[in-house]
Amino acid sequence: MYENRKQPLAPKHIYRKRVTNNALIASLIVLGSLLIGIIGYKMTIPAFDWYDSLLNASMILSGMGPMIDPSIPLTKAAKVFASLYALFSGVTFLTTFGVLIAPILHRFFHKIHLEDGSSQ
């Protein structure tokens, strides 16, 4: 996908395309994860409407924490889903960050190798 250390640095238009593609992939990952959370909260907590489900999924996915009202009784299934979704969201955050930063770091390190002259 990317050039190896023996190849020259990719032109800026290719680099921009890589960054744009990776941003699109990261957006799809976040959107898919958000949909999983919305549907999961809606199915496991009957008191939640779609807006409450969106709010909770967004807050968990962003790392802010849940917005569940303590007066709403949670079933065991809801607690298990919330726990698994929180773990899933942490992995999703790291994955999304990795996808976004990959072309930037690759270009940075490739450029250092070329300037170093250690591309043998």
Secondary structure, DSSP 4 states (H G I P E B T S, - for coil): ----TTSPPPPHHHHHHHHHHHHHHHHHHHHHHHHHHHHHHHHH-TT--HHHHHHHHHHHHHTS-----TTS---HHHHHHHHHHHHHHHHHHHHHHHHHHHHHHHHHHHHHHHHHT---
